[in-house]
Amino acid sequence: MMRPDPVFDAPWHAQVFALTVHLNEQGLFDWPDWAALFGATLKQHGLARELNGGDDYFMAWLAALETLLQDRALTSPEQTETIRAAWEHAYLSTPHGAPVHLNRD
């Protein structure tokens, strides 16, 4: 039996997608609001071509999610940058192929 191709090109694509769906299910925003914001973000990023769901698409997805969280005062730009830097440090400190873990120190 052939295995289907993965739906997402990278694990982080699936994670940011799942996080967004979860936040929607928790009632933090309505999906039509998300779609409008994400569409505007894609346009702002200059992605007027057909996307294949790769990094360019999900970088825009992440930017839209960060904007949404900041606009709703659920996080600040400073908090977003702190967590981004922590993940970058964790990623760069993790041996290739090992799971990346974020320390909460």
N, C-alpha and C positions, 0 to 999 in steps of 0.2 A: 504494500500500500504506500503510495506516495504521500509525503507530508506536504501540506499546503505551505506556500510562501508565508513568512510572517507578515502580519498586518502592519506592523510598525518596523521601520528600518533600524531603530535603536531603542534600547530599553528606556532611555529617558523620554522618548516620544510617548511611549505608552504610559509612563508615570505622570507626565504633565497632563496628558489627556484624562487619565483616571482621576487625578486630583481635581481638575476642572469639573468633571461630571459629579464628583463627590460634593464639592462646594455648592453646585447647583441643587443637588438632591437635599442638601442641608438648608436650602432656602436663602442662601446668601445673595443670589441673583436669579433673574429669570432668563431662560435660554434665548428668547428673542433679543434681550438686551446684550447678552454675550455675542450673539451672531452679528449684531450691528457693530459692536466694538471691535470684534475680530476682523470683520470686513474692512472697517476703517483702518485698522492696523496693517492689514495686507496691502491696502492701497497706499498707505503712508510709506511702507517699506519698498514700494515700487514693484511689487510682485504682480504684474499685469499678465503674466504668462500662466499657462496651466501648470499647476504644481503636482509633484508626484508624492507628496507626503514626507519629503525628506527634511533635512536640517533647516533649510530656508523657511519652510512652512511652519515648523515647530518653534523656530526662533521667534517668528511673528506671533505664534500662539502664546509662547511664554511672555513676550512683551505685553500682549493684550491682558493676560492674566495678572501680571504685575500691576498694570495700570488699573484694572478693575479693583484689585485689593487695596491699592492706594487711594483711589477715588472714593471707596466706601469706608475709608479710615480703618481698614482691617490690618494694615501694615503701613510703615513709612518708607520713604526711599532709603533712609539710613538702615532700617531693619532689613530691607531687601538686599542691600549691598553687603551687610554683615553676613547674612546667611549664604549669599552667593560666594563670598570670599571663603567662608568655612567649607563649602562644598568643593570649591576649587582646590583648597589645601588638602582636603581629604582625598580627592581624586588623584592629585599629583603625588601623594604620599603612599598610595596603595599599589602594591605590585600588580603588574599586568595580569589580568584574568581573575584577580581576587575581587570579592564584593567590596564596594566602597561603603564605609560606615562613617557617619557624621558624629563626632564626639560632642556632647552637650556641655562641655566645660565652660 
